């Protein structure tokens, strides 16, 4: 059941309230989306396409030698955007697994892109994702740090486990590790098709977490533990951090 033919899709759009036009933000002389595309290519697991909401993004990727697919600008989520792109690049359904990499992760470690495939070795898993143990106390109670709830026990050899819940709250209760969810996903093709056809879930709307839609519908998500959180760029300050990181 190991995936044999994965494809990486990177959704990107210019409309961002906190950092307008961020896919085209300059980092070391290249647009941010080109850095993300390059990191995904370095994972070496399959072809990489940018699912672009606007022609300017597609043009930037193509100019760097990458592949881009133009999609409707009005998709409500990145999952919907990559689903449209998948239909355009693969009408013959050759790709059996779709990896969704966010377009604002210019410092992405290619190793974790490879890691997200590992839970799909289990045929019962519909969707795979990642998490990292929280080490900074301030993050435990930060609602912007999404927590993945799973019975992980790496010291006992359990570094992949079924996701029981995702929350902005500090869960589970009491002493023990908490895990920061890393929003990078690998979908079986049938799972992506089912997911985008589902209506928004009640818990999804309450927590503002799209992955809860899948859990509410009875789909299985497994999380793999990694040791790094890629820097997501949503603000000018984070953009400066990314520039400094890549410059070094």
Legacy VTK file of the C-alpha trace (Angstrom):
# vtk DataFile Version 3.0
C-alpha trace
ASCII
DATASET POLYDATA
POINTS 248 float
0.000 0.000 0.000
2.998 2.356 -0.111
2.167 5.295 -2.415
3.786 4.748 -5.780
3.100 7.960 -7.663
2.741 11.102 -5.523
2.469 14.668 -6.756
3.151 17.846 -4.778
0.745 20.760 -5.206
1.360 24.210 -3.711
-1.706 26.485 -3.548
-0.938 30.208 -3.760
-2.975 33.392 -4.024
-2.203 37.098 -3.862
-5.121 38.051 -1.606
-3.711 38.151 1.924
-4.999 40.664 4.449
-1.860 40.771 6.610
0.729 40.558 3.813
-0.705 41.450 0.393
0.899 39.769 -2.633
3.004 37.603 -0.333
3.738 34.790 -2.879
5.663 37.409 -4.870
7.482 38.910 -1.875
11.189 39.165 -2.616
13.493 36.923 -0.591
17.092 37.024 -1.686
16.205 38.111 -5.217
13.506 35.483 -5.807
9.763 35.450 -5.083
8.740 33.533 -1.987
6.670 31.045 -3.989
9.785 30.090 -5.973
11.625 29.267 -2.734
8.740 27.017 -1.655
8.660 25.315 -5.061
12.418 24.720 -4.855
12.224 23.207 -1.344
9.439 20.883 -2.493
11.478 19.838 -5.540
14.426 19.045 -3.275
12.256 16.486 -1.448
12.594 14.347 -4.575
9.312 12.492 -4.230
7.534 13.487 -7.425
6.590 16.363 -9.711
5.778 19.714 -8.130
3.156 22.171 -9.390
2.040 25.531 -8.044
-1.745 25.930 -8.097
-1.915 29.667 -8.758
-4.942 31.872 -8.230
-3.536 34.681 -10.394
-1.454 34.827 -13.586
1.308 36.806 -11.851
2.092 33.834 -9.596
2.133 31.403 -12.503
4.422 33.699 -14.475
6.895 33.970 -11.588
7.049 30.186 -11.195
7.377 29.555 -14.921
10.155 32.152 -15.183
12.111 30.194 -12.567
11.734 26.974 -14.526
8.849 25.583 -12.488
5.391 24.333 -13.382
2.258 26.257 -12.506
-1.455 25.690 -13.063
-3.860 28.622 -13.156
-6.975 28.071 -11.011
-10.082 30.023 -10.142
-9.307 32.905 -7.773
-12.414 32.393 -5.624
-11.691 29.021 -4.004
-12.494 29.052 -0.273
-9.455 26.964 0.685
-6.151 25.598 -0.500
-7.653 22.102 -0.609
-10.233 23.227 -3.152
-7.529 24.954 -5.178
-5.276 21.912 -5.390
-8.253 19.724 -6.308
-8.987 21.906 -9.328
-5.302 21.882 -10.288
-5.153 18.099 -9.944
-7.971 17.674 -12.435
-6.135 19.864 -14.929
-2.725 18.217 -14.682
-3.897 14.637 -14.249
-7.232 13.852 -15.945
-6.071 10.248 -16.389
-5.685 9.818 -12.605
-2.057 8.669 -12.659
-1.208 10.252 -9.299
-2.482 8.278 -6.305
-1.325 10.614 -3.515
-1.477 14.407 -3.393
0.801 16.352 -1.046
-0.460 19.807 -0.158
2.386 22.189 0.730
1.439 25.692 1.818
2.813 28.430 -0.396
4.152 30.551 2.479
6.849 28.187 3.801
10.077 29.430 2.178
12.311 27.784 4.815
10.636 24.383 4.466
12.911 21.415 5.206
12.549 18.924 2.306
12.876 16.047 4.793
9.469 16.739 6.310
7.847 16.682 2.871
9.145 13.129 2.530
8.090 12.305 6.092
4.415 13.099 5.460
4.152 10.076 3.151
5.062 7.580 5.861
1.655 7.267 7.604
0.083 6.266 4.289
1.946 2.956 4.399
-1.019 1.940 6.602
-3.925 1.299 4.192
-6.444 2.451 6.809
-5.118 6.026 6.740
-6.934 8.525 4.506
-4.877 11.650 5.205
-1.411 12.135 6.695
-0.005 15.221 8.379
2.787 16.287 10.741
3.402 17.616 14.216
6.325 18.661 16.408
6.590 18.631 20.196
6.072 22.042 21.786
9.132 23.156 23.737
8.347 26.840 24.307
5.917 27.272 27.182
4.267 30.300 25.565
3.076 28.169 22.654
1.048 25.815 24.847
-1.608 28.457 25.485
-1.302 30.348 22.200
-4.493 29.899 20.131
-2.495 30.591 16.972
-0.519 27.393 17.651
-2.819 24.549 16.646
-2.439 21.423 18.779
-2.625 17.903 17.383
-4.002 15.362 19.856
-2.515 11.916 19.258
-1.123 9.095 21.408
2.476 9.572 20.353
5.232 7.954 22.383
8.493 8.288 20.453
10.523 6.778 23.326
8.456 3.620 22.822
8.802 3.698 19.052
5.423 5.334 18.344
6.290 8.383 16.252
3.191 8.004 14.057
-0.285 7.878 15.590
-3.904 8.462 14.768
-5.097 12.050 15.182
-7.966 12.150 17.647
-8.520 15.914 17.488
-6.996 19.262 16.550
-7.604 22.375 18.632
-6.513 25.909 19.352
-6.982 25.111 23.043
-4.321 23.511 25.239
-5.197 19.833 24.949
-4.868 17.232 26.312
-5.092 18.307 29.963
-2.544 17.700 32.709
1.171 16.976 32.523
2.760 15.617 29.376
3.821 16.719 25.918
1.738 18.882 23.608
2.171 18.811 19.854
2.189 21.716 17.426
0.373 20.748 14.233
2.344 21.378 11.048
-0.144 22.141 8.278
1.292 19.959 5.542
-0.916 17.120 4.255
-0.759 14.008 2.101
-4.131 12.824 0.788
-5.005 9.601 -0.915
-6.687 10.716 -4.104
-10.071 9.307 -3.099
-9.774 11.038 0.283
-9.151 14.437 -1.318
-12.119 13.932 -3.620
-14.342 13.069 -0.667
-13.010 15.873 1.506
-13.678 18.720 -0.925
-17.223 17.413 -1.506
-18.102 17.574 2.209
-19.910 20.586 3.690
-18.055 22.543 6.393
-18.301 20.779 9.754
-19.637 22.230 12.994
-16.337 21.796 14.831
-14.433 23.074 11.807
-16.407 26.308 11.926
-16.056 26.621 15.690
-12.283 26.059 15.807
-11.599 27.531 12.343
-9.658 24.363 11.465
-10.422 22.750 8.127
-9.011 19.333 9.064
-11.812 18.827 11.599
-14.197 18.417 8.654
-12.467 15.154 7.808
-12.545 13.880 11.388
-16.232 14.732 11.761
-16.939 12.725 8.608
-15.157 9.656 9.991
-12.020 9.953 7.866
-8.767 8.819 9.421
-5.880 11.250 9.802
-2.534 10.050 11.131
0.230 12.389 12.288
3.964 11.803 12.011
6.288 13.444 14.499
9.040 15.666 13.086
11.662 17.835 14.761
11.120 21.194 13.078
8.324 23.649 12.333
8.754 25.528 9.044
8.420 29.289 9.320
5.053 30.377 7.965
5.127 33.879 6.513
1.940 35.843 7.226
3.247 39.224 8.383
5.996 41.695 7.422
7.937 40.674 10.548
7.842 37.000 9.547
8.952 37.947 6.050
12.014 39.635 7.532
12.731 36.511 9.613
12.557 34.380 6.473
14.900 36.737 4.632
17.398 36.552 7.482
17.156 32.765 7.719
17.719 32.193 4.018
20.464 34.795 3.824
22.424 32.853 6.427
LINES 1 249
248 0 1 2 3 4 5 6 7 8 9 10 11 12 13 14 15 16 17 18 19 20 21 22 23 24 25 26 27 28 29 30 31 32 33 34 35 36 37 38 39 40 41 42 43 44 45 46 47 48 49 50 51 52 53 54 55 56 57 58 59 60 61 62 63 64 65 66 67 68 69 70 71 72 73 74 75 76 77 78 79 80 81 82 83 84 85 86 87 88 89 90 91 92 93 94 95 96 97 98 99 100 101 102 103 104 105 106 107 108 109 110 111 112 113 114 115 116 117 118 119 120 121 122 123 124 125 126 127 128 129 130 131 132 133 134 135 136 137 138 139 140 141 142 143 144 145 146 147 148 149 150 151 152 153 154 155 156 157 158 159 160 161 162 163 164 165 166 167 168 169 170 171 172 173 174 175 176 177 178 179 180 181 182 183 184 185 186 187 188 189 190 191 192 193 194 195 196 197 198 199 200 201 202 203 204 205 206 207 208 209 210 211 212 213 214 215 216 217 218 219 220 221 222 223 224 225 226 227 228 229 230 231 232 233 234 235 236 237 238 239 240 241 242 243 244 245 246 247
